[in-house]
């Protein structure tokens, strides 16, 4: 019997119309179509979704946690980048 | 009690019950986590359908028996499922072949049952058909994958189709209850589904690079309660709790 493993896929599910697709997890499948069917069975069997995206994991380029210092720490002490220093008129409800 | 209607409902429901039990056997034993869950989902869909049918049958019986009594407390000869659905999970190719050969029939059957003059049955059919469309999509995809897959998967898929082919003709046999219900506009005339069924199956086998078995003689008997050796073992699993602890509930 062949023991070659199926590639890994990342699964994104939109739980309601109007919401964005969210990362739900990953699973194995031979191709995109099978990944969709597997995702339907593994992640939406309790009525969790209205839409599924699948992306083969190898197509995702991820940042390296070792680089977190240079990538993210410089932003920690720059509160002025948040737009929290403006006085908003009361009429503006959703900012 | 409306004997014919009762028997007719059981004839439909027992197929789903026994196939559901077979698919449920793969829970925790599927070839991969993903297919394991897929098979178990199909099993749960089928059990859900069975409940609707048996609840209705219990009402039709009018003698106080419940859906559980009907599911769990009959003897082997009283089960009316076709022989196809009781065949074992010899390997994954058999599981898929059995599922597809039944799904192709089930889908066509439910599509006709939706037109039944019995409103309960047509409502159940209407609810089940979406589930069964997915079952058919799943199983036909896998027939293609295995048939048109590796040399080994093709050999195994062909073997499963060849072995199970002998059970397909029975799907289109009519029992006395069938004939009576067709006459009343309640039942589906399964003899009329046969031609399209074999067309659909032949087309898929061709797509899957598989050969259509050439067979002149077919097995039958399940609908009359005469089963293959496999059903007894299946029922001893299915009924174990009710037999060991009568009237238990949980």
Interface residues (C-beta under 8 A of the other chain):
Chain A: X1 X2 X6 X27 X28 X29 X30 X33 X34 X37 X38 X41 X42 X45
Chain B: X32 X33 X34 X35 X37 X38 X41 X137 X138 X141 X145 X150 X152
